[in-house]
């Protein structure tokens, strides 16, 4: 096998991998966007009609479909400009090097404890709260438009931020690592048609920001005191405090830690054998 053959093979393999990655990314995000899902169904219907018109020689239908296929992409760019912009913004927010700080076990437990304590107080006092934890996708866009704090995370500080009559209590708090970076942040609300009409602005904002990235959004309902969490465009409503803690501990667990623990378990097994 010559060098040129190997180069050609690698190039073709890379080409196929890029295409499959794009398809995977599109299909992964389709379920989060109702409009894009309807668009995808529409494209499938048009392709199916084109195939049928070619098989049965439907001249008029085929002629019209040719126009749709020719000018359709341009029309889609105009009609779905907001969705395309959101996808580009999502790619721009991605951090190639991952989370800016990987928490140790002690730091992770402290963060979860302080957040859970604040949520428990807000639950009992019927204080509305929205807490968003940054992970691999940057939230700098929302941090720049909110009030900078950059303080060590503590339940007392979180409670004071969301306390009624505080100027920042209506917005959301953004947490990076073990720091409260900003407060009073405004997030985009979700357009998901499946959301219950009983849910308020905080729940819609939490779901909306979780749809645009990989952050974790925590909500305390001002009306009912119920606790909820939104991750990857999915809202888990009316959870217990223990469920919130367990979810946070699992979601904030670094991937490297999992690999190292698995390796340590394998080493221990080999030593025991």
Backbone as numpy.savetxt, mean C-alpha at the origin, in Angstrom:
# Nx Ny Nz CAx CAy CAz Cx Cy Cz
29.10 -23.88 -27.15 28.25 -22.68 -27.15 29.14 -21.42 -27.15
28.93 -20.58 -28.16 29.76 -19.39 -28.32 29.31 -18.27 -27.39
30.17 -17.25 -27.31 29.86 -16.10 -26.45 28.62 -15.35 -26.95
28.51 -15.21 -28.29 27.36 -14.52 -28.87 26.05 -15.25 -28.57
26.11 -16.57 -28.59 24.92 -17.37 -28.28 24.48 -17.18 -26.84
25.46 -17.16 -25.94 25.16 -16.96 -24.52 24.58 -15.56 -24.29
25.17 -14.56 -24.96 24.67 -13.18 -24.82 23.24 -13.05 -25.33
22.97 -13.69 -26.48 21.61 -13.65 -27.05 20.62 -14.34 -26.13
21.01 -15.46 -25.54 20.14 -16.19 -24.63 19.83 -15.37 -23.39
20.86 -14.72 -22.82 20.65 -13.88 -21.63 19.74 -12.70 -21.95
19.94 -12.10 -23.14 19.11 -10.96 -23.55 17.64 -11.37 -23.69
17.39 -12.51 -24.31 16.01 -12.99 -24.48 15.38 -13.32 -23.13
16.17 -13.93 -22.25 15.67 -14.27 -20.91 15.32 -13.01 -20.14
16.18 -11.99 -20.21 15.92 -10.72 -19.55 14.68 -10.05 -20.12
14.51 -10.13 -21.43 13.34 -9.55 -22.09 12.05 -10.19 -21.57
12.05 -11.51 -21.48 10.86 -12.23 -20.99 10.60 -11.90 -19.52
11.66 -11.80 -18.72 11.50 -11.50 -17.30 10.89 -10.12 -17.08
11.31 -9.13 -17.88 10.77 -7.77 -17.76 9.28 -7.77 -18.10
8.91 -8.48 -19.18 7.51 -8.54 -19.57 6.66 -9.19 -18.49
7.15 -10.30 -17.94 6.40 -10.99 -16.89 6.30 -10.15 -15.62
7.34 -9.38 -15.33 7.30 -8.50 -14.17 6.24 -7.43 -14.34
6.17 -6.84 -15.55 5.16 -5.82 -15.82 3.75 -6.40 -15.71
3.55 -7.59 -16.26 2.24 -8.24 -16.17 1.87 -8.54 -14.73
2.85 -9.02 -13.96 2.61 -9.32 -12.54 2.25 -8.05 -11.78
2.95 -6.97 -12.04 2.69 -5.70 -11.35 1.30 -5.18 -11.69
0.92 -5.26 -12.97 -0.40 -4.78 -13.40 -1.51 -5.61 -12.76
-1.39 -6.93 -12.82 -2.43 -7.80 -12.26 -2.51 -7.67 -10.74
-1.37 -7.45 -10.10 -1.34 -7.31 -8.64 -2.11 -6.07 -8.19
-2.02 -5.00 -8.99 -2.65 -3.74 -8.61 -4.04 -3.56 -9.18
-4.48 -4.46 -10.05 -5.81 -4.35 -10.62 -6.90 -4.45 -9.55
-6.70 -5.36 -8.60 -7.74 -5.59 -7.59 -7.90 -4.39 -6.65
-6.93 -3.49 -6.63 -7.00 -2.33 -5.75 -7.68 -1.14 -6.41
-7.87 -1.21 -7.73 -8.42 -0.07 -8.46 -9.62 -0.53 -9.27
-10.80 -0.08 -8.89 -12.03 -0.51 -9.54 -12.06 -0.06 -11.00
-11.62 1.17 -11.27 -11.64 1.70 -12.63 -10.71 0.89 -13.55
-9.52 0.58 -13.05 -8.58 -0.18 -13.85 -9.09 -1.60 -14.10
-9.80 -2.16 -13.13 -10.37 -3.50 -13.30 -11.44 -3.49 -14.39
-12.28 -2.46 -14.40 -13.29 -2.32 -15.45 -12.63 -2.11 -16.81
-11.54 -1.34 -16.85 -10.80 -1.13 -18.09 -10.26 -2.45 -18.62
-9.69 -3.25 -17.73 -9.12 -4.54 -18.12 -10.20 -5.46 -18.70
-11.37 -5.46 -18.06 -12.48 -6.27 -18.58 -12.92 -5.77 -19.95
-12.96 -4.44 -20.12 -13.35 -3.86 -21.40 -12.40 -4.26 -22.52
-11.09 -4.26 -22.24 -10.10 -4.65 -23.24 -10.29 -6.11 -23.65
-10.55 -6.97 -22.65 -10.78 -8.39 -22.94 -12.01 -8.56 -23.84
-13.06 -7.80 -23.57 -14.28 -7.90 -24.38 -14.01 -7.45 -25.82
-13.26 -6.35 -25.99 -12.95 -5.86 -27.33 -12.11 -6.87 -28.12
-11.12 -7.46 -27.46 -10.29 -8.47 -28.12 -11.13 -9.68 -28.52
-12.03 -10.10 -27.61 -12.90 -11.24 -27.91 -13.81 -10.94 -29.10
-14.37 -9.72 -29.16 -15.22 -9.33 -30.28 -14.44 -9.30 -31.59
-13.19 -8.85 -31.53 -12.35 -8.81 -32.73 -12.09 -10.22 -33.25
-11.83 -11.15 -32.35 -11.60 -12.54 -32.75 -12.86 -13.12 -33.39
-14.02 -12.87 -32.78 -15.29 -13.37 -33.31 -15.59 -12.77 -34.68
-15.34 -11.45 -34.83 -15.60 -10.81 -36.12 -14.71 -11.36 -37.23
-13.46 -11.70 -36.89 -12.56 -12.30 -37.89 -13.00 -13.71 -38.27
-13.47 -14.47 -37.27 -13.88 -15.86 -37.54 -15.12 -15.90 -38.43
-16.12 -15.06 -38.11 -17.40 -15.08 -38.84 -17.45 -14.02 -39.95
-16.32 -13.36 -40.19 -16.23 -12.39 -41.29 -17.28 -11.28 -41.16
-17.36 -10.70 -39.95 -18.28 -9.59 -39.71 -17.57 -8.30 -40.10
-17.80 -7.86 -41.32 -17.02 -6.75 -41.89 -17.25 -5.45 -41.13
-18.52 -5.09 -40.89 -18.82 -3.81 -40.24 -18.28 -3.77 -38.82
-18.54 -4.84 -38.07 -18.04 -4.91 -36.69 -16.52 -4.85 -36.67
-15.88 -5.59 -37.56 -14.42 -5.59 -37.62 -13.87 -4.23 -37.97
-14.58 -3.51 -38.89 -14.15 -2.17 -39.30 -14.19 -1.20 -38.12
-15.28 -1.26 -37.33 -15.41 -0.39 -36.16 -14.37 -0.73 -35.10
-14.14 -2.03 -34.90 -13.17 -2.46 -33.89 -11.75 -2.04 -34.28
-11.46 -2.01 -35.58 -10.15 -1.55 -36.03 -9.91 -0.10 -35.63
-10.95 0.73 -35.75 -10.85 2.12 -35.32 -10.64 2.21 -33.80
-11.40 1.37 -33.05 -11.27 1.38 -31.59 -9.86 0.97 -31.17
-9.32 -0.06 -31.80 -7.99 -0.54 -31.45 -6.92 0.47 -31.85
-7.15 1.18 -32.98 -6.16 2.16 -33.45 -6.10 3.39 -32.55
-7.28 3.93 -32.21 -7.33 5.18 -31.43 -7.60 4.94 -29.94
-7.87 3.71 -29.58 -8.17 3.40 -28.18 -7.08 3.77 -27.19
-5.81 3.42 -27.47 -4.74 3.77 -26.52 -4.66 5.25 -26.21
-4.85 6.11 -27.24 -4.81 7.55 -27.01 -5.97 7.99 -26.13
-7.16 7.42 -26.38 -8.33 7.76 -25.56 -8.13 7.30 -24.12
-7.52 6.14 -23.93 -7.30 5.61 -22.58 -6.34 6.50 -21.79
-5.32 7.03 -22.48 -4.36 7.91 -21.80 -5.06 9.17 -21.29
-5.99 9.69 -22.08 -6.72 10.90 -21.69 -7.71 10.60 -20.56
-8.47 9.50 -20.72 -9.52 9.17 -19.75 -8.94 8.74 -18.41
-7.88 7.94 -18.46 -7.32 7.38 -17.22 -6.03 8.08 -16.82
-5.93 9.35 -17.15 -4.75 10.13 -16.77 -4.49 10.13 -15.27
-5.52 10.29 -14.39 -5.26 10.26 -12.94 -4.68 8.94 -12.47
-5.20 7.81 -13.00 -4.70 6.49 -12.59 -3.25 6.29 -13.04
-2.94 6.73 -14.26 -1.57 6.61 -14.77 -0.62 7.45 -13.92
-1.07 8.65 -13.55 -0.25 9.52 -12.70 0.01 8.88 -11.34
-1.03 8.22 -10.77 -0.87 7.57 -9.47 0.15 6.45 -9.54
0.14 5.69 -10.65 1.11 4.60 -10.81 2.53 5.16 -10.88
2.72 6.24 -11.63 4.04 6.86 -11.75 4.51 7.44 -10.41
3.56 8.02 -9.66 3.91 8.54 -8.34 4.30 7.42 -7.40
3.60 6.28 -7.52 3.92 5.12 -6.68 5.34 4.64 -6.97
5.71 4.59 -8.26 7.06 4.17 -8.61 8.09 5.16 -8.10
7.73 6.45 -8.14 8.65 7.48 -7.67 8.86 7.44 -6.17
7.84 6.96 -5.43 7.97 6.90 -3.97 8.73 5.67 -3.51
8.95 4.71 -4.40 9.64 3.47 -4.01 11.09 3.76 -3.67
11.54 3.19 -2.57 12.92 3.36 -2.15 13.70 2.11 -2.53
14.68 2.27 -3.41 15.42 1.11 -3.90 16.18 0.41 -2.79
16.57 1.15 -1.78 17.35 0.56 -0.69 16.49 0.11 0.46
15.16 0.19 0.29 14.27 -0.32 1.32 14.07 0.65 2.46
13.54 0.13 3.58 13.23 0.95 4.73 14.46 1.67 5.24
14.28 2.95 5.60 15.44 3.78 5.98 16.08 3.29 7.26
15.34 2.58 8.09 15.92 2.03 9.31 15.24 0.72 9.66
16.04 -0.32 9.85 15.52 -1.62 10.25 15.54 -1.67 11.77
14.37 -1.85 12.37 14.26 -1.85 13.82 14.78 -3.15 14.42
15.43 -3.03 15.56 15.81 -4.22 16.31 14.57 -4.78 16.99
14.70 -5.94 17.60 13.56 -6.56 18.27 13.04 -5.66 19.40
13.96 -5.11 20.18 13.55 -4.24 21.29 12.88 -2.96 20.79
13.45 -2.37 19.73 12.87 -1.16 19.17 11.48 -1.43 18.59
11.35 -2.57 17.92 10.06 -2.92 17.33 8.99 -3.11 18.41
9.36 -3.79 19.48 8.41 -4.02 20.57 8.03 -2.71 21.26
9.01 -1.80 21.40 8.73 -0.51 22.01 7.76 0.31 21.15
8.01 0.32 19.83 7.13 1.05 18.90 5.70 0.51 19.00
5.57 -0.81 18.97 4.24 -1.43 19.04 3.57 -1.14 20.38
4.34 -1.19 21.45 3.78 -0.92 22.79 3.26 0.51 22.89
4.06 1.48 22.43 3.67 2.89 22.53 2.43 3.17 21.67
2.41 2.62 20.45 1.26 2.83 19.57 0.01 2.18 20.16
0.16 0.95 20.64 -0.99 0.24 21.21 -1.53 0.95 22.45
-0.63 1.47 23.27 -1.06 2.19 24.48 -1.85 3.44 24.11
-1.37 4.16 23.10 -2.07 5.38 22.66 -3.44 5.02 22.08
-3.49 3.96 21.29 -4.77 3.54 20.68 -5.76 3.08 21.74
-5.25 2.42 22.77 -6.12 1.96 23.85 -6.74 3.14 24.59
-5.92 4.16 24.85 -6.43 5.37 25.52 -7.48 6.06 24.65
-7.15 6.22 23.36 -8.08 6.88 22.43 -9.38 6.09 22.30
-9.27 4.77 22.34 -10.46 3.92 22.26 -11.40 4.16 23.44
-10.82 4.21 24.64 -11.63 4.38 25.84 -12.19 5.80 25.94
-11.42 6.78 25.45 -11.84 8.18 25.56 -12.61 8.65 24.33
-12.82 7.75 23.35 -13.52 8.10 22.11 -12.83 9.27 21.40
-11.52 9.12 21.22 -10.73 10.13 20.51 -10.33 9.53 19.16
-10.67 10.21 18.08 -10.31 9.73 16.76 -8.82 9.85 16.50
-8.26 8.86 15.81 -6.82 8.88 15.54 -6.53 8.17 14.23
-5.50 8.66 13.52 -5.02 8.03 12.29 -3.50 8.03 12.33
-2.91 6.85 12.40 -1.46 6.69 12.50 -0.98 5.89 11.30
-0.02 6.43 10.56 0.50 5.76 9.36 1.99 5.47 9.57
2.36 4.22 9.38 3.74 3.79 9.57 4.38 3.55 8.21
5.45 4.26 7.92 6.17 4.10 6.65 6.96 2.80 6.65
6.97 2.15 5.47 7.82 0.98 5.30 8.76 1.21 4.11
8.72 0.39 3.07 9.66 0.54 1.98 9.35 1.71 1.06
8.07 2.06 0.92 7.68 3.18 0.04 7.67 4.49 0.83
8.37 5.48 0.31 8.52 6.75 1.01 7.20 7.52 1.10
7.00 8.19 2.22 5.85 9.07 2.44 6.28 10.53 2.50
7.44 10.81 1.92 8.01 12.16 2.01 7.08 13.22 1.43
6.32 12.84 0.41 5.39 13.78 -0.21 4.38 14.32 0.80
3.89 13.43 1.68 2.91 13.84 2.69 3.57 14.48 3.90
4.81 14.09 4.18 5.55 14.69 5.28 5.83 16.17 5.00
6.18 16.47 3.76 6.52 17.85 3.38 5.32 18.78 3.54
4.10 18.24 3.41 2.90 19.08 3.48 2.28 19.08 4.88
2.94 18.46 5.84 2.40 18.39 7.20 3.35 19.08 8.18
2.99 19.03 9.45 3.80 19.68 10.49 4.92 18.75 10.95
6.17 19.18 10.77 7.32 18.35 11.15 7.45 18.26 12.67
7.74 17.08 13.15 7.93 16.87 14.59 9.27 16.20 14.86
9.48 15.04 14.27 10.68 14.23 14.44 11.07 14.07 15.92
10.21 13.35 16.62 10.44 13.10 18.05 10.38 11.60 18.31
11.00 11.20 19.40 10.92 9.78 19.81 9.46 9.41 20.01
9.10 8.22 19.57 7.71 7.80 19.67 7.35 7.53 21.13
6.19 8.03 21.53 5.68 7.77 22.88 4.16 7.87 22.84
3.52 7.11 23.70 2.06 7.11 23.74 1.52 8.47 24.18
2.21 9.11 25.12 1.77 10.43 25.60 1.77 11.47 24.48
2.81 11.44 23.64 2.88 12.39 22.54 1.78 12.12 21.52
1.55 10.85 21.21 0.49 10.50 20.26 -0.88 10.94 20.78
-1.12 10.71 22.06 -2.41 11.09 22.66 -2.59 12.60 22.61
-1.52 13.33 22.92 -1.62 14.80 22.92 -1.87 15.34 21.52
-1.33 14.69 20.51 -1.53 15.14 19.14 -3.00 14.98 18.74
-3.60 13.84 19.12 -4.98 13.57 18.71 -6.02 14.09 19.70
-5.56 14.69 20.79 -6.51 15.18 21.79 -7.40 16.26 21.17
-8.70 16.25 21.47 -9.63 17.24 20.89 -9.15 18.68 21.12
-9.42 19.51 20.14 -9.06 20.94 20.11 -7.58 21.17 19.79
-6.79 20.10 19.71 -5.42 20.27 19.23 -5.48 20.59 17.74
-4.76 21.59 17.26 -4.83 21.96 15.83 -4.47 20.83 14.87
-3.74 19.83 15.36 -3.29 18.75 14.47 -4.13 17.48 14.60
-5.15 17.49 15.43 -5.84 16.23 15.74 -6.64 15.68 14.56
-7.01 16.51 13.59 -7.81 16.03 12.46 -6.98 15.31 11.41
-5.69 15.59 11.36 -4.84 14.95 10.35 -4.27 13.64 10.85
-3.36 13.08 10.07 -2.73 11.82 10.43 -1.30 12.02 10.90
-0.82 11.07 11.70 0.56 11.07 12.17 1.35 10.10 11.30
2.56 10.49 10.92 3.44 9.62 10.13 4.62 9.19 10.99
4.86 7.89 11.04 5.96 7.32 11.82 6.97 6.70 10.87
8.24 7.07 11.06 9.34 6.46 10.33 10.27 5.80 11.34
10.41 4.50 11.21 11.25 3.79 12.17 10.67 3.89 13.56
11.45 4.46 14.50 10.97 4.65 15.87 10.77 6.13 16.18
10.53 6.94 15.14 10.33 8.38 15.31 8.96 8.80 14.78
8.34 9.76 15.48 7.15 10.43 14.95 7.66 11.57 14.09
7.54 11.43 12.78 8.13 12.41 11.87 7.27 13.65 11.71
5.94 13.47 11.56 5.08 14.62 11.33 3.66 14.33 11.78
2.87 15.40 11.90 1.47 15.29 12.29 0.64 16.23 11.42
-0.65 16.02 11.42 -1.53 16.85 10.60 -1.44 16.52 9.13
-0.99 15.31 8.79 -0.85 14.91 7.39 -2.21 14.63 6.77
-2.36 15.01 5.52 -3.60 14.77 4.77 -3.32 13.73 3.71
-4.12 12.66 3.70 -3.92 11.55 2.77 -5.08 11.47 1.77
-4.84 10.88 0.60 -5.92 10.72 -0.38 -6.94 9.69 0.11
-8.21 9.97 -0.10 -9.26 9.03 0.29 -9.46 8.00 -0.80
-9.86 6.81 -0.39 -10.05 5.71 -1.34 -11.33 5.91 -2.16
-11.25 5.49 -3.42 -12.42 5.52 -4.31 -13.06 4.15 -4.45
-12.64 3.22 -3.60 -13.19 1.86 -3.67 -14.69 1.88 -3.40
-15.46 1.37 -4.34 -16.91 1.39 -4.23 -17.44 0.40 -3.21
-16.57 -0.52 -2.77 -17.02 -1.54 -1.81 -16.96 -1.05 -0.36
-16.44 0.15 -0.15 -16.34 0.67 1.22 -17.74 0.97 1.75
-17.96 0.57 2.99 -19.25 0.84 3.62 -19.45 2.35 3.79
-20.66 2.81 3.54 -20.97 4.23 3.68 -20.92 4.69 5.14
-20.92 3.74 6.06 -20.86 4.09 7.49 -19.46 4.54 7.91
-18.45 4.18 7.11 -17.08 4.54 7.47 -16.82 6.01 7.15
-16.09 6.67 8.05 -15.85 8.09 7.90 -14.57 8.40 7.14
-14.17 9.67 7.22 -13.02 10.17 6.45 -11.72 9.49 6.88
-11.54 9.25 8.18 -10.29 8.62 8.64 -10.11 7.24 8.02
-11.18 6.43 8.02 -11.08 5.09 7.45 -10.81 5.15 5.95
-11.45 6.08 5.26 -11.25 6.21 3.81 -9.84 6.72 3.49
-9.33 7.61 4.33 -7.96 8.10 4.13 -6.95 6.99 4.42
-7.20 6.21 5.45 -6.30 5.09 5.78 -6.27 4.08 4.66
-7.44 3.75 4.12 -7.51 2.81 3.01 -6.86 3.40 1.77
-7.08 4.70 1.55 -6.51 5.36 0.38 -5.00 5.36 0.37
-4.36 5.69 1.52 -2.90 5.72 1.57 -2.33 4.31 1.51
-3.06 3.31 2.03 -2.57 1.93 1.97 -2.66 1.38 0.55
-3.50 1.97 -0.30 -3.62 1.54 -1.70 -2.48 2.06 -2.55
-1.84 3.15 -2.12 -0.80 3.77 -2.92 0.61 3.28 -2.57
0.75 2.51 -1.52 2.07 2.03 -1.12 1.96 0.85 -0.17
3.05 0.60 0.56 3.07 -0.55 1.46 3.04 -0.15 2.93
2.58 1.07 3.21 2.54 1.54 4.60 1.45 0.83 5.39
1.49 1.03 6.72 0.48 0.48 7.62 -0.31 1.65 8.19
-1.64 1.61 8.06 -2.49 2.70 8.56 -3.37 2.18 9.69
-3.30 2.84 10.84 -4.06 2.45 12.02 -5.12 3.50 12.31
-6.32 3.06 12.65 -7.43 3.99 12.86 -8.14 3.71 14.18
-8.46 4.78 14.89 -9.36 4.71 16.05 -10.59 5.53 15.70
-11.75 4.90 15.73 -12.98 5.60 15.39 -13.40 6.54 16.50
-13.68 7.78 16.14 -14.11 8.78 17.12 -15.52 8.49 17.62
-16.36 7.92 16.76 -17.76 7.67 17.11 -17.92 6.41 17.96
-17.22 5.33 17.58 -17.43 4.03 18.24 -16.25 3.57 19.08
-15.06 4.15 18.86 -13.87 3.71 19.57 -13.28 2.42 19.01
-13.82 1.93 17.90 -13.32 0.68 17.33 -11.96 0.88 16.67
-11.15 -0.18 16.73 -9.79 -0.13 16.17 -9.76 -0.86 14.83
-9.06 -0.28 13.88 -8.96 -0.88 12.55 -7.54 -0.70 12.02
-7.21 -1.50 11.01 -5.89 -1.41 10.38 -6.05 -1.64 8.88
-5.35 -0.83 8.08 -5.40 -0.95 6.63 -4.00 -1.25 6.10
-3.90 -2.34 5.32 -2.62 -2.76 4.74 -2.88 -3.25 3.32
-2.08 -2.76 2.37 -2.20 -3.21 0.97 -3.61 -3.08 0.42
-4.28 -1.99 0.75 -5.61 -1.76 0.21 -6.71 -2.59 0.82
-6.42 -3.26 1.95 -7.41 -4.07 2.65 -7.62 -3.51 4.05
-8.88 -3.28 4.41 -9.22 -2.72 5.72 -9.76 -3.80 6.64
-9.09 -4.02 7.76 -9.56 -4.95 8.78 -10.20 -4.14 9.90
-11.51 -4.27 10.01 -12.29 -3.39 10.88 -12.62 -4.04 12.21
-12.71 -3.21 13.26 -13.14 -3.64 14.59 -12.28 -4.78 15.14
-10.98 -4.51 15.26 -10.05 -5.49 15.83 -9.85 -5.24 17.31
-9.40 -6.28 18.01 -9.05 -6.12 19.42 -7.65 -5.53 19.51
-7.30 -5.03 20.68 -5.97 -4.45 20.87 -4.88 -5.50 20.68
-5.14 -6.72 21.14 -4.16 -7.80 20.96 -3.97 -8.13 19.48
-5.04 -8.08 18.70 -4.92 -8.34 17.26 -4.11 -7.25 16.59
-4.29 -6.01 17.04 -3.49 -4.90 16.50 -2.02 -5.12 16.81
-1.71 -5.49 18.04 -0.32 -5.72 18.44 0.32 -6.83 17.62
-0.37 -7.96 17.49 0.17 -9.10 16.76 0.40 -8.75 15.29
-0.54 -8.02 14.70 -0.40 -7.63 13.29 0.80 -6.70 13.11
0.94 -5.73 14.00 2.06 -4.80 13.90 3.41 -5.51 14.06
3.50 -6.38 15.04 4.75 -7.12 15.26 5.13 -7.94 14.04
4.15 -8.53 13.41 4.42 -9.35 12.22 4.77 -8.48 11.02
4.02 -7.40 10.80 4.24 -6.57 9.62 5.53 -5.75 9.71
5.95 -5.41 10.92 7.18 -4.63 11.09 8.41 -5.50 11.21
8.20 -6.78 11.15 9.33 -7.71 11.26 10.16 -7.66 9.99
11.46 -7.34 10.08 12.29 -7.24 8.87 12.50 -8.60 8.22
12.59 -8.61 6.90 12.75 -9.86 6.16 14.09 -10.51 6.48
15.12 -9.68 6.70 16.44 -10.23 7.02 16.37 -11.04 8.31
15.57 -10.56 9.25 15.44 -11.24 10.53 14.88 -12.64 10.34
13.89 -12.76 9.43 13.27 -14.05 9.19 14.29 -15.01 8.62
15.09 -14.56 7.64 16.09 -15.41 7.02 17.12 -15.86 8.03
17.59 -14.91 8.85 18.61 -15.24 9.85 18.07 -16.22 10.88
16.80 -16.04 11.29 16.21 -16.94 12.26 16.08 -18.34 11.68
15.70 -18.42 10.38 15.58 -19.72 9.74 16.93 -20.41 9.67
17.99 -19.61 9.37 19.33 -20.18 9.31 19.77 -20.66 10.69
19.43 -19.85 11.73 19.80 -20.24 13.09 19.09 -21.53 13.49
17.80 -21.66 13.09 17.06 -22.87 13.40 17.68 -24.09 12.72
18.11 -23.89 11.46 18.75 -24.99 10.73 20.06 -25.38 11.38
20.83 -24.35 11.83 22.10 -24.64 12.51 21.86 -25.41 13.80
20.82 -24.99 14.55 20.51 -25.68 15.80 20.10 -27.13 15.54
19.33 -27.35 14.45 18.90 -28.70 14.12 20.08 -29.58 13.79
21.04 -29.01 13.01 22.24 -29.76 12.62 23.07 -30.11 13.86
23.19 -29.14 14.80 23.97 -29.39 16.01 23.31 -30.46 16.87
21.95 -30.41 16.96 21.25 -31.41 17.75 21.39 -32.80 17.16
21.42 -32.85 15.79 21.60 -34.15 15.15 22.99 -34.68 15.42
